[in-house]
């Protein structure tokens, strides 16, 4: 599951969410579904790690423990 910190960073970022998704190599709708919980993610999901990288968040901080 995506960490609350990552979700807040996406929402509070000065970069629009669709740009974050594009920089991470994702379709914006995929990022939206992951943030809203529609698409479930595993603790090693590389898509989430790439989003974290765009926002400067370490991989281990991208997921709930």
N, CA, C and O atoms as a GROMACS GRO file, in nm:
protein
  260
    1UNK      N    1   0.084  -0.118   0.000
    1UNK     CA    2   0.000   0.000   0.000
    1UNK      C    3   0.088   0.125   0.000
    1UNK      O    4   0.192   0.129   0.067
    2UNK      N    5   0.048   0.225  -0.074
    2UNK     CA    6   0.123   0.350  -0.082
    2UNK      C    7   0.117   0.422   0.052
    2UNK      O    8   0.014   0.424   0.119
    3UNK      N    9   0.231   0.480   0.091
    3UNK     CA   10   0.237   0.549   0.220
    3UNK      C   11   0.157   0.679   0.216
    3UNK      O   12   0.140   0.741   0.111
    4UNK      N   13   0.108   0.718   0.332
    4UNK     CA   14   0.036   0.845   0.343
    4UNK      C   15   0.127   0.962   0.308
    4UNK      O   16   0.082   1.062   0.252
    5UNK      N   17   0.255   0.948   0.342
    5UNK     CA   18   0.350   1.054   0.310
    5UNK      C   19   0.358   1.077   0.159
    5UNK      O   20   0.356   1.191   0.112
    6UNK      N   21   0.369   0.967   0.083
    6UNK     CA   22   0.379   0.980  -0.062
    6UNK      C   23   0.252   1.043  -0.119
    6UNK      O   24   0.259   1.128  -0.207
    7UNK      N   25   0.138   1.001  -0.069
    7UNK     CA   26   0.011   1.059  -0.115
    7UNK      C   27   0.007   1.209  -0.087
    7UNK      O   28  -0.034   1.287  -0.173
    8UNK      N   29   0.050   1.249   0.032
    8UNK     CA   30   0.049   1.392   0.067
    8UNK      C   31   0.148   1.469  -0.019
    8UNK      O   32   0.119   1.581  -0.062
    9UNK      N   33   0.264   1.411  -0.044
    9UNK     CA   34   0.364   1.478  -0.129
    9UNK      C   35   0.310   1.499  -0.270
    9UNK      O   36   0.335   1.603  -0.332
   10UNK      N   37   0.237   1.401  -0.322
   10UNK     CA   38   0.177   1.415  -0.455
   10UNK      C   39   0.075   1.528  -0.454
   10UNK      O   40   0.074   1.613  -0.544
   11UNK      N   41  -0.010   1.530  -0.352
   11UNK     CA   42  -0.116   1.631  -0.346
   11UNK      C   43  -0.062   1.771  -0.320
   11UNK      O   44  -0.118   1.869  -0.371
   12UNK      N   45   0.045   1.782  -0.241
   12UNK     CA   46   0.097   1.914  -0.204
   12UNK      C   47   0.208   1.964  -0.297
   12UNK      O   48   0.253   2.078  -0.284
   13UNK      N   49   0.250   1.881  -0.389
   13UNK     CA   50   0.359   1.919  -0.479
   13UNK      C   51   0.318   2.035  -0.569
   13UNK      O   52   0.203   2.044  -0.613
   14UNK      N   53   0.413   2.125  -0.596
   14UNK     CA   54   0.385   2.232  -0.693
   14UNK      C   55   0.375   2.178  -0.836
   14UNK      O   56   0.325   2.246  -0.926
   15UNK      N   57   0.425   2.055  -0.855
   15UNK     CA   58   0.416   1.991  -0.986
   15UNK      C   59   0.280   1.921  -0.994
   15UNK      O   60   0.245   1.845  -0.904
   16UNK      N   61   0.202   1.946  -1.099
   16UNK     CA   62   0.072   1.878  -1.111
   16UNK      C   63   0.090   1.726  -1.114
   16UNK      O   64   0.191   1.676  -1.164
   17UNK      N   65  -0.008   1.655  -1.062
   17UNK     CA   66  -0.001   1.509  -1.052
   17UNK      C   67   0.020   1.445  -1.188
   17UNK      O   68   0.091   1.344  -1.199
   18UNK      N   69  -0.041   1.500  -1.292
   18UNK     CA   70  -0.024   1.438  -1.424
   18UNK      C   71   0.121   1.449  -1.472
   18UNK      O   72   0.170   1.361  -1.543
   19UNK      N   73   0.191   1.556  -1.433
   19UNK     CA   74   0.332   1.572  -1.470
   19UNK      C   75   0.419   1.475  -1.390
   19UNK      O   76   0.514   1.418  -1.444
   20UNK      N   77   0.385   1.456  -1.262
   20UNK     CA   78   0.457   1.358  -1.180
   20UNK      C   79   0.445   1.220  -1.243
   20UNK      O   80   0.543   1.147  -1.256
   21UNK      N   81   0.322   1.186  -1.283
   21UNK     CA   82   0.298   1.056  -1.347
   21UNK      C   83   0.380   1.043  -1.475
   21UNK      O   84   0.443   0.940  -1.497
   22UNK      N   85   0.381   1.145  -1.557
   22UNK     CA   86   0.455   1.140  -1.683
   22UNK      C   87   0.605   1.123  -1.658
   22UNK      O   88   0.670   1.044  -1.725
   23UNK      N   89   0.659   1.198  -1.561
   23UNK     CA   90   0.801   1.187  -1.530
   23UNK      C   91   0.837   1.049  -1.476
   23UNK      O   92   0.949   1.002  -1.494
   24UNK      N   93   0.740   0.983  -1.411
   24UNK     CA   94   0.762   0.848  -1.358
   24UNK      C   95   0.732   0.740  -1.462
   24UNK      O   96   0.747   0.621  -1.433
   25UNK      N   97   0.690   0.780  -1.580
   25UNK     CA   98   0.661   0.684  -1.686
   25UNK      C   99   0.525   0.617  -1.671
   25UNK      O  100   0.505   0.505  -1.719
   26UNK      N  101   0.432   0.685  -1.604
   26UNK     CA  102   0.298   0.630  -1.583
   26UNK      C  103   0.194   0.711  -1.656
   26UNK      O  104   0.213   0.829  -1.686
   27UNK      N  105   0.084   0.647  -1.685
   27UNK     CA  106  -0.033   0.719  -1.733
   27UNK      C  107  -0.092   0.792  -1.613
   27UNK      O  108  -0.101   0.734  -1.505
   28UNK      N  109  -0.131   0.918  -1.627
   28UNK     CA  110  -0.188   0.991  -1.514
   28UNK      C  111  -0.306   0.921  -1.447
   28UNK      O  112  -0.323   0.931  -1.326
   29UNK      N  113  -0.388   0.850  -1.525
   29UNK     CA  114  -0.501   0.781  -1.465
   29UNK      C  115  -0.455   0.666  -1.376
   29UNK      O  116  -0.521   0.634  -1.277
   30UNK      N  117  -0.344   0.604  -1.411
   30UNK     CA  118  -0.289   0.496  -1.328
   30UNK      C  119  -0.244   0.550  -1.194
   30UNK      O  120  -0.272   0.489  -1.090
   31UNK      N  121  -0.177   0.664  -1.193
   31UNK     CA  122  -0.135   0.726  -1.067
   31UNK      C  123  -0.256   0.763  -0.983
   31UNK      O  124  -0.257   0.739  -0.862
   32UNK      N  125  -0.355   0.820  -1.045
   32UNK     CA  126  -0.476   0.857  -0.973
   32UNK      C  127  -0.542   0.735  -0.909
   32UNK      O  128  -0.585   0.742  -0.794
   33UNK      N  129  -0.549   0.625  -0.982
   33UNK     CA  130  -0.610   0.503  -0.928
   33UNK      C  131  -0.529   0.446  -0.812
   33UNK      O  132  -0.586   0.392  -0.718
   34UNK      N  133  -0.397   0.457  -0.819
   34UNK     CA  134  -0.313   0.408  -0.710
   34UNK      C  135  -0.331   0.495  -0.586
   34UNK      O  136  -0.341   0.442  -0.475
   35UNK      N  137  -0.336   0.626  -0.603
   35UNK     CA  138  -0.351   0.718  -0.490
   35UNK      C  139  -0.488   0.701  -0.425
   35UNK      O  140  -0.500   0.707  -0.302
   36UNK      N  141  -0.591   0.679  -0.504
   36UNK     CA  142  -0.728   0.664  -0.452
   36UNK      C  143  -0.756   0.524  -0.397
   36UNK      O  144  -0.860   0.502  -0.336
   37UNK      N  145  -0.664   0.430  -0.419
   37UNK     CA  146  -0.683   0.295  -0.368
   37UNK      C  147  -0.762   0.204  -0.460
   37UNK      O  148  -0.797   0.092  -0.422
   38UNK      N  149  -0.792   0.252  -0.580
   38UNK     CA  150  -0.866   0.170  -0.675
   38UNK      C  151  -0.776   0.058  -0.727
   38UNK      O  152  -0.819  -0.056  -0.742
   39UNK      N  153  -0.649   0.092  -0.754
   39UNK     CA  154  -0.550  -0.006  -0.796
   39UNK      C  155  -0.463  -0.038  -0.675
   39UNK      O  156  -0.398   0.050  -0.618
   40UNK      N  157  -0.462  -0.164  -0.636
   40UNK     CA  158  -0.380  -0.207  -0.522
   40UNK      C  159  -0.234  -0.220  -0.566
   40UNK      O  160  -0.205  -0.261  -0.678
   41UNK      N  161  -0.145  -0.184  -0.475
   41UNK     CA  162  -0.002  -0.197  -0.504
   41UNK      C  163   0.064  -0.286  -0.401
   41UNK      O  164   0.022  -0.292  -0.285
   42UNK      N  165   0.167  -0.355  -0.443
   42UNK     CA  166   0.245  -0.439  -0.353
   42UNK      C  167   0.362  -0.357  -0.297
   42UNK      O  168   0.392  -0.249  -0.348
   43UNK      N  169   0.425  -0.409  -0.195
   43UNK     CA  170   0.533  -0.336  -0.126
   43UNK      C  171   0.659  -0.319  -0.210
   43UNK      O  172   0.752  -0.250  -0.167
   44UNK      N  173   0.665  -0.380  -0.326
   44UNK     CA  174   0.783  -0.365  -0.411
   44UNK      C  175   0.747  -0.313  -0.550
   44UNK      O  176   0.822  -0.332  -0.646
   45UNK      N  177   0.632  -0.248  -0.561
   45UNK     CA  178   0.584  -0.199  -0.690
   45UNK      C  179   0.677  -0.090  -0.744
   45UNK      O  180   0.690   0.017  -0.685
   46UNK      N  181   0.739  -0.120  -0.856
   46UNK     CA  182   0.837  -0.027  -0.916
   46UNK      C  183   0.773   0.103  -0.961
   46UNK      O  184   0.840   0.207  -0.965
   47UNK      N  185   0.645   0.100  -0.995
   47UNK     CA  186   0.578   0.225  -1.036
   47UNK      C  187   0.575   0.324  -0.920
   47UNK      O  188   0.599   0.443  -0.939
   48UNK      N  189   0.546   0.274  -0.802
   48UNK     CA  190   0.540   0.360  -0.684
   48UNK      C  191   0.678   0.414  -0.651
   48UNK      O  192   0.693   0.531  -0.614
   49UNK      N  193   0.779   0.330  -0.664
   49UNK     CA  194   0.917   0.372  -0.638
   49UNK      C  195   0.958   0.483  -0.735
   49UNK      O  196   1.025   0.578  -0.696
   50UNK      N  197   0.917   0.471  -0.861
   50UNK     CA  198   0.950   0.575  -0.960
   50UNK      C  199   0.882   0.708  -0.926
   50UNK      O  200   0.943   0.814  -0.942
   51UNK      N  201   0.759   0.703  -0.879
   51UNK     CA  202   0.688   0.825  -0.837
   51UNK      C  203   0.762   0.887  -0.719
   51UNK      O  204   0.783   1.008  -0.715
   52UNK      N  205   0.802   0.804  -0.624
   52UNK     CA  206   0.878   0.854  -0.510
   52UNK      C  207   1.008   0.919  -0.553
   52UNK      O  208   1.047   1.022  -0.499
   53UNK      N  209   1.074   0.858  -0.651
   53UNK     CA  210   1.200   0.914  -0.702
   53UNK      C  211   1.179   1.054  -0.761
   53UNK      O  212   1.259   1.144  -0.738
   54UNK      N  213   1.071   1.070  -0.835
   54UNK     CA  214   1.039   1.202  -0.894
   54UNK      C  215   1.022   1.306  -0.783
   54UNK      O  216   1.060   1.422  -0.800
   55UNK      N  217   0.965   1.265  -0.669
   55UNK     CA  218   0.938   1.357  -0.559
   55UNK      C  219   1.052   1.362  -0.457
   55UNK      O  220   1.043   1.436  -0.358
   56UNK      N  221   1.158   1.284  -0.479
   56UNK     CA  222   1.271   1.285  -0.387
   56UNK      C  223   1.246   1.206  -0.260
   56UNK      O  224   1.302   1.238  -0.155
   57UNK      N  225   1.163   1.102  -0.268
   57UNK     CA  226   1.132   1.018  -0.152
   57UNK      C  227   1.200   0.883  -0.171
   57UNK      O  228   1.194   0.824  -0.278
   58UNK      N  229   1.265   0.835  -0.065
   58UNK     CA  230   1.333   0.706  -0.070
   58UNK      C  231   1.231   0.593  -0.090
   58UNK      O  232   1.116   0.603  -0.048
   59UNK      N  233   1.277   0.486  -0.156
   59UNK     CA  234   1.188   0.374  -0.188
   59UNK      C  235   1.121   0.316  -0.064
   59UNK      O  236   1.002   0.283  -0.069
   60UNK      N  237   1.194   0.303   0.047
   60UNK     CA  238   1.135   0.241   0.166
   60UNK      C  239   1.032   0.332   0.233
   60UNK      O  240   0.955   0.286   0.317
   61UNK      N  241   1.029   0.459   0.197
   61UNK     CA  242   0.932   0.553   0.252
   61UNK      C  243   0.806   0.566   0.165
   61UNK      O  244   0.713   0.639   0.199
   62UNK      N  245   0.804   0.495   0.054
   62UNK     CA  246   0.692   0.502  -0.038
   62UNK      C  247   0.577   0.408  -0.001
   62UNK      O  248   0.467   0.419  -0.054
   63UNK      N  249   0.605   0.316   0.092
   63UNK     CA  250   0.507   0.214   0.127
   63UNK      C  251   0.478   0.216   0.277
   63UNK      O  252   0.566   0.248   0.358
   64UNK      N  253   0.355   0.182   0.312
   64UNK     CA  254   0.320   0.166   0.454
   64UNK      C  255   0.389   0.041   0.506
   64UNK      O  256   0.402  -0.058   0.435
   65UNK      N  257   0.431   0.048   0.628
   65UNK     CA  258   0.500  -0.066   0.691
   65UNK      C  259   0.399  -0.165   0.743
   65UNK      O  260   0.437  -0.268   0.798
   0.00000   0.00000   0.00000
